[in-house]
């Protein structure tokens, strides 16, 4: 396979090269072998082939020399552009989005995951169909006042895909509502929730196992986790909380993939605190952080508390830690279990920041419970009432649930 990087002359050349190197990693994860790569910066993208004609000729020569069977472009390629390139190069032409979606298809195991991937594939395929059909059947039998069989077939295929998209969305909406019910229950019980987010293959699943003593499957590969996994974690001075591991992010994440995995991404969006897991050993760490931060804004999560978890300290030079300015931050090795207790403490601080001051009423026969309340929470003040005592206390979400029978619900005493 030959991978092709392309960008405008106003773009950053190092970032284009970095993105192309990442595409090579994606191709390897996909099961392909890269035998060559090439980069072109253009003044403006060619509407017919995206690339300039000279670069297309160069790629054709590379194909002849290497016997490559597939060309993968590190940029979105339209159906028309793919058709034109394939006619010129005589090999299959794909783009980065198709490779990512295919990797998701390989990784999907659950019914929900497969549905989401199928939806992404359908949404990716629809806009490409016109270009794919233009040179084949759509022109046959055409003419003024007539409709060729190719055009009819194209419309028929589009209709079938749209019907399937509608069916999948309906099924995924059911999944979404089911998840909402679980989240509503956790909110009702005032259980703090954390979501592991970060660049793909940053070690989120390994960290989940360390935090929760779980045995979630871990693989050293991109997009090893597609379906959200939620596990319970105990935090000192807080009690039970939950941590959810979700799909990792990557640069140029296809929009249709984001839409298809909406139900999955909502698990992170509804969490109280985000744990941004960062691969400290990656040479592209800063760029990966930037991409995740941009996606956080795109998803509307920027107001959520974030703990920056720098992972893989066992694989990174110690001096890299000194350059980190993000706060709050924790340095860990999820693989070796280093720094996990520090992370628990930071999670405890974050959970306690979610605490709320509440008003509780203890009738005279229950006033002895005030001592118990004071042992596990901060009592701000107490006031005598006609038949008992009113307490103002700062409670964690779990404590609010535990002391719910004494919460004042607009009652007068």
Buried (B, 14 or more C-beta within 10 A) or exposed (E): BBBBBBBEEEEEEEBBBBBBBBBBBBBBBBEBEBBBBBBBBBEEBBEBBBBBEEBBEBBBEBBEEEEBEBBBBBBBBBBBBBBBBBEBBEBBBBBBBBBBBBBBBEBBEEEBBBBBBBBBBBBBBBEBBBBBBBBEBBEEEEEEEEEBEBBEBBBEBBEEBEEEBEEBBEBBEEBBEEBEEEBEEBEEBBBBBBBBBBBBBBBBBBBBBBBBEBEBEBEEBBBBBBBBBBBEBEBEEBBBBBBBBBBBBBBBBBBBBBBBBBBBBBBBBBBBBBBBBBBBBBEBBEBBBEBBBEBBEEBEBEEBBBBBBBBBBEEBEEEBEEEBEEEEBBBBBBBEEBBBEBBBBBBBBBBBEBBEEBBBBBEEEEEEBBEEBEEBBEBEEBEEBEEBBBBBBBBBBBBBBBBBEBBBEEEEE
